[in-house]
Amino acid sequence: MSAAATDLALARAVDDLRRGVAVRVADGPFALHALPAELATSESLASLETHGRADLLLTPERAATLRITNQRAAAGARAVLVTRMPWLDLVTGIATADPADDLATPLKGPFPTRDPGPHLRAAEAVLVLLKRAGLLPAAFVVADAPAAPEMLAVDAAAALAWRRAPRLRVVSRARLPLEGAEACEVIAFRPEDGGPEHLALVIGAPPSPPLVRLHSACLTGDVLGSLRCDCGPQLRAAVRALAAEGGLLLYLQQEGRGIGLMNKLRAYALQDQGFDTVDANLRLGFEAEERDFDLAAAMLRKLGVGEVRLLTNNPAKTGALEGEGIAVVERVPLVLPPNPHNAAYLATKRARQGHQL
C-alpha cells in the first residue's frame, strides 16, 4: 500500500473512532477489533462481542492510577488488558476508562489484568489512534475476531509509525501584521498524513541563527485569556521579544500538551479535585507530555533553519530539537510573573517537569 493510501486509511480510522465506530487493527495474524470506551453503547458493545468477549484496553498510566495492575501484567507494559468479568458491564467499563468520578465513586475491583502478549503492537496502535482522535485512550477490544466487511482495517505498524518523520508541505504564505509586530509573514504547513495544520510566523528580519519560539496552541489561554496557565502571556511576550530582534514563532496545534482540547478540559476538572497538571493527565490515561516536537524540527528544516537560539524555559524542547538535528546554540529564558490562578501550575512545571522558570 502506498504512503498516501496508508495515511488515508489511518485518517479514516480516526474518523470512525471519533464517531464511536469500531475499527480492526492488525499486526500480522494478530488483530484487535476496537471500540472507544467513552463512546460505547449497549448496542455497539453487543455488536463488537458477536465473535468473542470484549476486554478493556487501558494505558499503563490509567491502570497505575487505579492500582489495578497485578503480577499478570508485565512490568513496563505499554498497554494493559482488563479481563472482562460478568460484573464488569458497560457502565462499569466506561467508569474504569473515564476518571471523571474517581473520587465520588472510587472503584474497588478486583480487576484481573494481563499483558496483551502477541497483541501488544496492535494494542499500542489502538491507543495511538484513540489519542490521535482526541478521545480517552481506552477501548473495548476483541482479539482475533474474523475480519468484518463493514469494519475498516488498518495496519498496526503503520499506526505506530504515524508520528515519526513527519512529512509537511507549505500550503500558503501571506503578510500578517500582528499587534506589536507589524512586519510579520505567516507560513501555513499541512502534514501529508492528514493531521492538523501548523503555522510559522516570520517576524521582522531574523538574524542567523534566529531566535525561535515553539508555542503549542492553547485556545483557553491564547484566545479566551484563561488565567489557569501562562500560555497567553507567553505568546504575547514571545511576539514582543521576536519583534525586537527578528525571529520565528512556530504555532503548533498540540493543545493541552498534546492531549487535545476536550481532554484538557477534563484535566481541568481533575485539577479542581486537587490533582496537579501531571497527575490529571496520568489519570486520564495519557503521558505527562504527549507533544511531538519532531514537527517543529521538520518545519524549521523546510524553512532552511539548521541552528537556533531557543526562547524557552523547557529543556525538553531543547533536547527534542537537538535530537532531530537542529542545533540549539543558546537557550533564552522567557520570564513572566505568576498570578493567583496559575501559581500551583507553574510550581508543578518547575518541580515535576524540569521547567527553568
N, C-alpha and C positions, 0 to 999 in steps of 0.2 A: 504494500500500500504506500502511495506517495506521502510525503510530509504534509501536503495540503489536505489530502483525504483523511489522514490521521488526525490533524488538527480539527477538521470539520466534525469527525465522529466524536472527539472528546468534547468539543463545544456543544454538540447536540446532547451528549450525556449529561453535561452540567445543566443544560436547559431542562431536560427530563427530570433530573433530581430536584430542581427548584420548583417544579410543578407537582412533586410528590409521586413521580412515576419511577418504578423500579428499573434498574439497568443491570446488565450482565458484564462482569469484569473477569476476564480470563487470563490465566497465566499458564500457557500450555494446556495440559489436561486438567488443571485445577481451576475451578471457576466459582465465583460467588454471585448470586442474584441479590442485589442490594436495594433496600427501600429506606429512604431517610426517616429516622426515628421521629423527628419532630413533626413530620407531615403525614405519618402513617394513620390510616383509619382502619376500622374493623374490616371493611371490605377489601382494602388494598393488602392488608396483612393476611387475610384468608386466601386471597389470590396468590400471594407470594408462597404460601405454605402448601400449595397444591402438590408440590413434589418433595416436601420434607419439612422438618421443624426449622423455624427461623430463630436463630440465636441472635444475641445482641452484640454488635461490634462497637467497642469503645477505644479511645486513645488511652495510652498508659497514664496520661495526666489526669483524665477524668476518673479512671479506675483508682488511681492513688488517692484522690480527694475523697472518694467514697470508702477507702480502705477495704476494697473488695478483692484485690489481687492476692491470690494464695499460691501455695507451692506448685500448683499445676500450671501457673503462668510463669514462664521462664523469666529470670531476672534480666532486665534490659529489653524486654519485649517492646516492639514498636507498634503493636496492636494487641488488644485483649478481647477475647470472646467470652461473653457471659452465657453459659449454657441455660437455655430456657427450661424452667421448671413449670409445673402446672400452675403455680400461683403467680408466676411472672407473666401477667397478662399484658394487654396493650397499654392500659393506663399505667401500670407499674413500670413497664419498659420505657415509656416516654419519660416518666418521672426519674428513672435512673439516668437517662440521657441528658435531661434538662435540669440544671441546678437551681432554677428559679425558686423552688420551695424547699430546698435542702434544710434550711433552718426551721421552717414552720412544720415540716413533716419529715424528720430525719429517717432515712432508710435503714432498716436493721439487717436485711439479708435473711438467710445466708445467700451468698452469690457464688455459686460454683463457677470458676473461671478456668480458662485454659489458653495456652499459646495457639495461634492459628496453624502452626505446623506447616505443612506443604502449601497452605493457602495464605501464607504470610504476605507474599508480594501482592496478591490480589486484594487482601485486606488493607494493606498500606495504600494501594491505588484507590480503593473506595474512599478512604479518608482524605486523600489528596483531592479527589473530585468534589467531595462534600465541602471541603474548605474553599475550593475554587467557586462553588456555588453560593458561598456566604451563609451556609447552613451550619448547625451544630455538627461536629464531626462524630456522629453516632448513627448506626443503621441496623435495621433488622436484616440478617443475611441468611440465605440458604445455600449450602455448599453442594456443588456438583449436580445441580438440577439440569435436566436437558435444556438445550437452547430452545427458546421460545421465539417464533417468528415475529411476534408483536413487540418483543423486547430488544432494545438497542444493545449491541455487544461491542465492547471496546477492549483493547489490549492493555494489560496491567503495566507492562514495561513502558509503553508509550505514555501512560498517565504519570508514571513515576519520573519520566524524563522531561515532563512538560515544562517545568520551571528552569531547566538548565539551558545554557547557551541561548538566551532569548534572541529571536530574530525580529528586528524592528525596521520599519521604513518611515521616512519622513512623509507626512501627508500634506502639510501646509506650513507656510511661513507668512507672517504678517506683522506689521507695525502694531504695537500695543502700548501706548503711553499709560504709565501707572502713576498713581498718586505718589509723589516723592521720587519717581524715576521715569521721567517722560521719554527718555531715549531708551526704548525697550523694544525688542523683537521677540515674538512668541513663535516657537517651532513645535509643531504637533507630531508626535510619534504614535504609530499604531503597531502593536505586536502582530506578527503574522499568524500567531496561534489563536487569534480571536479574543484575546484578553483586553482589559480596559486600556484606553489611550492615556498617554503621559505627555507632559509639557516641559519644554526647556525655555526659560526666559533669559535672553541675552541682553544684559543691562549695560549700557554705555559701551566703552571700547575696552574689553577685557585685556589685561596685560598677560604676559606669559611668564610663569604659569598663572592661570586665572584663579581668583577667589571663587569658590564654588560652595553652594549650599544645597544639600539634599533635603527636601521638605516633603513629608508624607501628607497627603490630603487629610484635612480634618474639618468636615462640614460644621460640626458644632463649634469648634474654636475659630476657624478661619472666616466662616460666613456669619454664624449666629452670635459670635462673641462670647462663647462659654468661658466661664472663669474656672472650670474644673481642671483645665490643663493650661499649658503655656504655649500652645500651638499658634494661636492668633498673634499674640505679641511677638513670638519668634519670627513668624513670617514677615511681619511689618518691619521688625528690626533688621532682618536679613536684607530686605529690599533697600533699606536706608544704607546699610553697610556696602552693599554691592553698587549702589548709585554713587557712592563716594569715590570708588576707585575702579569701577567696572568689574563685571564678573557674570557668573551663570547661576541661575536658580533652577534646579530640576524639581518639578512638581509631580510627585509620584502618586498614582491612585492606589494607595495602600492604607486605607482608613483603619484606624484602631490598631496600629502595629500589625496590619495585615489580616485582621480577623473580620473586617467589614463593618459597615455602619450598624446594622441590626445587632450584631453580636457585641459591638462596642457599647451600645445602649444596654444590652443585657449585663455587660460587665459593670456599667454604672450602677445598675440596680443592686448588684452584689456588693459593690463598694459602699452603697448606702446601708448594707447589712453589717459592715465592719471589715470586709476583706480589702486588702490593698490591691493596687492595679495588677500586680503579678499574680497573686493568688486568685483574683477574679478570673483572669484569663485561663489559669490552670483548671479551675473548677468548671469552666465551660468546655474543657477538653482540648484547649489549644496550648501550644508552647508559649512561653512568656514573650517571645519575639517571633513573629511569623512573616516579617517583611523580607523582600527579596531585593537586595541591593545590587545583584547582578544586572538588573535592569538599568540602574544608574550608570554602571560601567559601560554597558552597551551603548547607551545614549551618548556618553562622553566620547567613546570611540567614533561614533557616527559624526560627531562634531569636530573630530580631529584633535581631541584633547587627550594627552597621554600623561600629564602630571598636573597636580592641582594644589592649591592652598585651600584646605577644607575648613569651612565655617561650621563648627560643630562642638558639642560637649560630649558626644557619644563616641567612645573609642571603637565600638563595634563597626561604625560606618567607615572609619579609617582602615580597619582590618579587612572589611569586605571589599573595598575598592582596591587595596593593595593585593588582595588575593586574586583579583581579576586583572592584574597587570597595570592598574592606574597608580602611578607614584604619588604619594601624599607627602609633599616636601615640608608642609607646615600645618599644624592644627591651630586654627584661630578660634578662641572661645567666643561664645555668644551669651553674654551675662545679662540676665533680667531679674528684677525683684519678684519674689513670690507675692501672692495675695492670700487672704484667709481661706479661700476655697481650694487652692491648689498646693498649699504648703506641704500637706502629707503626701500628695502625689509626687512632688519634687523630691521629698525626702526618700521615697521609695526608689525613684530613679537613681538617686545618688548611692543609696545603701545596697540595693539589690541588683541594679543593672549597670553599675560602674560609671554612671554619667559624672563627668568632671564639672560640676556646677560651681 
